[in-house]
Amino acid sequence: MLGTIIFNKLEDSADFLKDQFSWEHPIGRAEATLSLTALAIKPIFIPAGATHYHVLNHVSIISDYIYDEANRRYEPLSQLNTKSAFIYSEYTLVGASLTDNLVAAFPTGTTLTDDDTIIQVTACGLPQDAKGYRRGEDDYTAHQERV
């Protein structure tokens, strides 16, 4: 699963990270937990200028679409289409380890059906400093999976 994570395009860091991430998804799919265990990104995998990193756990509902003859357009099968939830970890110094459980959960009472596909995206942001100031865009690397 982590084979798609590349923190530095010149280095493949998937093997380095695979034991530091785990995911849990309850049967109801209304939340997704990302557990980080002593995540420590070595400076060799960090882009120049980045001093801190943070991790994002994001879940989103994507619906199938069906053509509606009356409206003459495609419409989502689920009214929850595009609903999302996310959580960020604290900013952590490059070279320091991070242990955390990041639970991204839809609002209480959200009931998912078979028409709802849940996508979970895990990403790592590498801004220049902890306040988010940077020379260019964050260097985000992402992993996604269907829940």
N, C-alpha and C positions, 0 to 999 in steps of 0.2 A: 504494500500500500504506500509506503513512504518513498517508493522509487521515483515519484514525480517531484519530490521536494529537492530543489537545488538552490542553496543559499549563495553560491558563487558559481557562475556558469563554467568556470575553469576547473572546478572541483566538484565531485559528486559526494555529497554529504549524507545521503540516505542511510548508508550502513552505520555511520556515526550516530545518527539520531534515533534509529528504530527502537532501541531499548528504553528510550526516555519519554516516549509518547504512548498512551493507550486511550481507547475510546470505549464508552459504555452508552448503550441505547436501550431504554426501557421499552417494553412491549407496546405501550401507548404512543411512542414516538414523539411525545410533546416536549422532550428535552434531550439534550446530548451532552455528555460529560467528557471533557478532554482532561486527562490526568497527565501532568508533567512530573517526572521524577528526576530530580537533580539535573535538569536541563542546563547544560553549560556549553554555549557555542564558542568554540575556539576562535581566536582572532583570525586565523588563516581563512576561515569561512565567512568573515565579515567584510563587506565592502569598505573601501577607504572612506574615512570621515565619520563612520558610525561609532558611537560611543556607548549606546544602549540598544536594547531590543525589547520588544514585547510580543506576546502571542495573542492571536485572535481566534475565538471559537464562534462560528456563525452557523445557524441553521435557517433554512428557507424552504417554503412550500412552493412547489411547482406543480401546476395542474396540467392534465391533458386538455386538449381543446376539441370542440365539436362544432361543426358548421350548423348555424341556426338559419333555417330558410326564411323565417319571418323577418329577421334583422339583416339577412344577407351578409353575414360575417361569421368568423370563427369566434367562439366565446369559451371561456374556461369552464370545465365541468365542476370545479370546486370554487366556492365563494371565498375560500381562504387563499387563493392564488396570490403569490408574492408576499404573503405575511412572513416576517422574519424576526429573528431574535439573535442577539450577539453579546459577547462579553470579551473584554480585553484583560490581559494580565497587567500587573504593575510593570513599569519600566525597570529593566534590570541591566546593570553594567555588563558590558562585553567581558567575558571571562568569569563572571560570577554565575553561580548555579541558581536555578529557579525550580522550586517544587510547589505545585499548585493544582487545584481542581477547578477547572473553568466550566461552569454549568450554564449553557445557553438554553433558555426555556421559553416557550410560548406563554402568553398570559394564562393565568388560571382560568379554567373553563373552556379552553380551546379543545375542540373534539375533532380529531382527524378521522378521515374516512379512507376507503380504498382508492378514491379519486385523488388523494393527496400523496405526492411523492416528496419526500424530505431529502434535501441535499445538505450535507454538512461540509463546511469548508474550514480548514485549519490553516492559518497563515502566520508568518513571522514578519513583523515590521522592524526596520532598522533605520530609524531617523538619526540625524547627526547627534542630537543630545536629548536628554530626558524631557525637555519642554516641547519637543516636537519640531524645533527649528532645524532646517536642513537646507542644503545648497540646491538640491533637486527634489524629485519625488522620493517618497519612502521606497525602499527596495523591498517589496513584498514578495514572499514566496508562499505558494499555497498548495494544499493537498485537499482533495475533495472526495467524498464518497456518498453513495446513496444509503439512506438509513432505512 
